[in-house]
């Protein structure tokens, strides 16, 4: 099973060891795209006012320009530890044991805007860039990433993909059509069985789901296998008419 996660706008600062090693990230075929986007982001950061405009930063976020300027030299940490916010707080990867973190490294890709999908344990610097940003010096990010990411995921040949990304990041790298994949939507059930999608709790539920998977480390290779595991641990999932998996919170 391969799990695709979205990034988070908020990042933990700092890090250690060496700087960004583009060649050492998962899906090494994406190195040209990674270099192009990182170089464009660093170049943009040479003009603080222009970077603030392009990145749509508020007055208290101007420091993010300096963070981007240092992308090539900044300290790094595991991607799953770098991101903060509701999803990653629920996942709480830092508190997982070694075996669970190793499972995350083998089964989880986090889809970032500057680096594309990276392994959960791949080391990345802090940065500021969203999926919808029109970055000077490169084509729109969807054109940079979509086909290249799809091709790179295809080389992994996963038997089953659980897609927990937001729709903006799905557009930056659709799962190959020949691979069994299900987009996960967190929902609640109201009176009369009416189902509605959740917003804030959507992220928490996804983080908690991945944490449970990492702790249990089930052998899942299909939608049915995932559904059996979910049922065994008390989670309710079902496939809707669009082929999405609804996770009931």
C-alpha positions in Angstrom: 0.0 0.0 0.0 1.1 3.5 -0.8 -0.4 6.5 1.1 -0.3 10.0 -0.3 -0.5 12.9 2.1 -0.8 16.6 1.6 1.7 19.0 3.1 0.9 21.7 5.6 1.2 25.4 5.3 2.8 25.5 8.8 6.3 24.0 9.3 8.5 23.3 12.3 11.7 25.5 12.1 15.2 24.3 12.5 16.7 20.9 11.8 20.1 19.4 11.7 22.6 17.3 9.7 23.2 18.3 6.1 21.3 20.6 3.8 18.8 19.6 1.1 20.0 16.6 -1.0 17.7 16.6 -4.0 19.3 13.4 -5.3 18.6 11.6 -2.1 14.8 12.2 -2.0 12.3 9.5 -3.0 11.3 9.4 -6.7 14.7 10.5 -7.9 13.4 11.0 -11.5 11.8 14.2 -10.2 15.2 15.8 -9.6 15.0 18.2 -12.6 11.6 19.5 -11.6 12.8 19.9 -8.0 15.9 21.8 -9.0 13.9 24.1 -11.3 11.3 25.0 -8.7 13.8 25.4 -5.8 16.0 27.6 -8.0 13.0 29.7 -9.0 11.9 30.1 -5.4 15.4 31.1 -4.3 15.7 33.6 -7.2 12.3 35.1 -6.3 13.5 35.6 -2.7 16.2 38.1 -3.8 13.4 40.7 -4.1 11.6 40.7 -0.8 8.7 42.9 -1.8 8.1 40.9 -5.0 8.3 37.6 -3.1 5.7 38.9 -0.6 3.4 39.8 -3.5 3.8 36.5 -5.3 3.5 34.3 -2.2 0.7 36.5 -0.9 2.3 36.9 2.5 0.9 39.0 5.3 2.9 41.6 7.3 3.9 39.0 9.9 5.0 36.5 7.3 7.8 38.5 5.6 10.3 36.3 7.4 9.3 33.4 5.1 11.1 35.1 2.3 14.4 34.7 4.0 13.5 31.0 4.8 13.0 30.5 1.0 16.2 32.3 0.2 18.1 29.7 2.3 16.5 26.6 0.8 19.8 25.2 -0.5 21.8 25.7 2.7 19.1 25.4 5.5 19.1 22.6 8.0 16.7 19.7 7.3 14.5 17.3 9.1 12.2 14.4 8.2 9.3 15.6 6.2 6.8 14.0 8.6 8.4 16.0 11.5 8.7 19.2 9.5 5.0 19.7 8.9 2.8 20.8 11.7 -1.0 21.6 11.9 -4.1 19.5 12.5 -3.2 16.5 10.4 0.4 16.2 11.5 -0.4 16.9 15.1 -2.9 14.0 15.0 -0.3 11.8 13.3 2.3 12.8 16.0 5.1 10.9 14.2 7.8 12.0 16.7 6.1 9.8 19.4 6.0 6.7 17.2 8.5 3.9 17.8 11.2 3.0 15.3 9.3 0.3 13.6 6.3 2.6 13.0 8.5 5.4 11.7 10.2 2.9 9.4 6.8 1.9 8.1 5.9 5.5 7.4 9.2 5.8 5.4 8.3 2.7 3.3 4.6 3.5 2.7 4.0 7.3 2.9 4.7 10.1 0.4 4.0 13.7 1.3 3.3 15.8 -1.7 5.0 19.2 -1.4 4.9 22.1 -3.9 8.7 22.7 -4.2 9.9 19.1 -4.0 7.0 17.1 -5.3 6.2 13.9 -3.4 8.9 13.1 -0.8 9.2 10.1 1.5 7.9 10.6 5.0 11.4 10.3 6.4 13.1 12.2 3.6 14.9 15.3 5.0 13.7 18.6 3.8 14.2 22.3 4.8 11.4 24.7 5.9 9.9 26.6 3.0 6.9 28.7 2.0 5.1 27.7 -1.3 1.6 26.6 -2.0 0.2 24.5 -4.8 -1.6 27.4 -6.4 1.3 29.9 -6.5 2.3 31.2 -9.9 6.0 31.2 -9.4 8.1 33.4 -11.8 10.7 31.5 -13.9 8.9 28.2 -14.2 5.6 27.1 -15.8 2.5 26.8 -13.6 3.2 24.2 -10.9 0.5 21.9 -12.3 2.5 21.7 -15.6 5.8 21.3 -13.8 4.6 18.4 -11.7 1.5 16.6 -13.0 2.9 14.3 -15.7 6.3 13.9 -14.1 4.7 12.8 -10.7 2.3 10.4 -12.4 5.1 8.8 -14.3 7.3 8.6 -11.1 4.5 7.0 -9.1 3.9 4.5 -11.9 7.5 3.3 -11.5 6.8 2.3 -7.9 4.0 0.0 -9.2 2.0 0.1 -5.9 -0.8 -2.4 -5.8 -3.1 0.0 -3.9 -3.0 3.7 -3.3 -4.8 5.5 -0.5 -5.0 9.1 -1.6 -5.4 11.5 1.4 -4.2 14.6 -0.4 -6.3 17.8 -0.9 -7.7 18.2 -4.4 -5.1 21.0 -5.1 -2.3 18.5 -4.7 -4.1 15.7 -6.5 -3.9 18.0 -9.5 -0.1 18.3 -9.1 0.2 14.5 -9.6 -2.7 12.3 -10.5 -2.3 8.6 -9.6 -1.7 6.6 -12.8 -5.0 5.2 -14.2 -3.8 1.6 -14.2 -3.1 1.6 -10.4 -5.9 0.8 -7.9 -6.4 4.1 -6.1 -9.1 5.6 -3.8 -9.4 9.2 -2.7 -10.4 9.4 0.9 -13.1 11.8 2.1 -13.9 12.2 5.8 -17.6 12.4 6.4 -20.2 12.3 9.1 -23.7 10.8 9.1 -26.7 12.9 10.2 -30.3 12.3 10.6 -31.9 10.0 8.1 -28.5 8.7 7.0 -27.6 12.0 5.3 -23.8 12.2 4.7 -21.8 15.4 4.8 -18.1 16.1 4.3 -16.2 17.5 7.2 -13.7 20.3 7.0 -11.5 20.9 10.0 -12.0 17.4 11.4 -11.1 16.0 8.0 -7.4 16.7 8.6 -7.5 15.3 12.2 -9.2 12.1 11.0 -6.6 11.6 8.3 -3.7 12.1 10.6 -5.2 9.7 13.2 -5.8 7.1 10.4 -2.2 7.2 9.3 -1.0 6.9 12.8 -3.1 3.9 13.4 -1.8 2.3 10.2 1.8 2.9 11.2 1.2 1.4 14.6 -0.6 -1.6 13.3 1.4 -2.0 10.1 -1.3 -4.2 8.3 -0.6 -6.0 5.1 -3.0 -4.1 2.8 -2.9 -4.6 -1.0 -6.5 -3.7 -2.0 -9.6 -1.7 -1.2 -11.2 -4.8 0.3 -8.1 -5.5 2.4 -8.2 -1.9 3.7 -11.9 -2.2 4.5 -11.3 -5.4 6.4 -8.5 -3.8 8.5 -10.7 -0.7 9.2 -13.6 -2.8 10.3 -11.3 -4.9 12.6 -10.0 -1.8 14.4 -13.5 -0.1 14.7 -13.3 2.3 11.8 -16.2 2.7 9.4 -15.4 3.1 5.7 -17.4 2.6 2.5 -17.1 3.3 -1.2 -19.4 6.0 -2.6 -20.8 6.3 -6.1 -17.7 8.3 -7.3 -15.3 5.5 -6.2 -14.1 7.5 -3.2 -13.6 5.9 0.2 -15.7 7.7 2.8 -14.2 7.6 6.3 -16.8 8.2 8.9 -15.7 10.4 11.8 
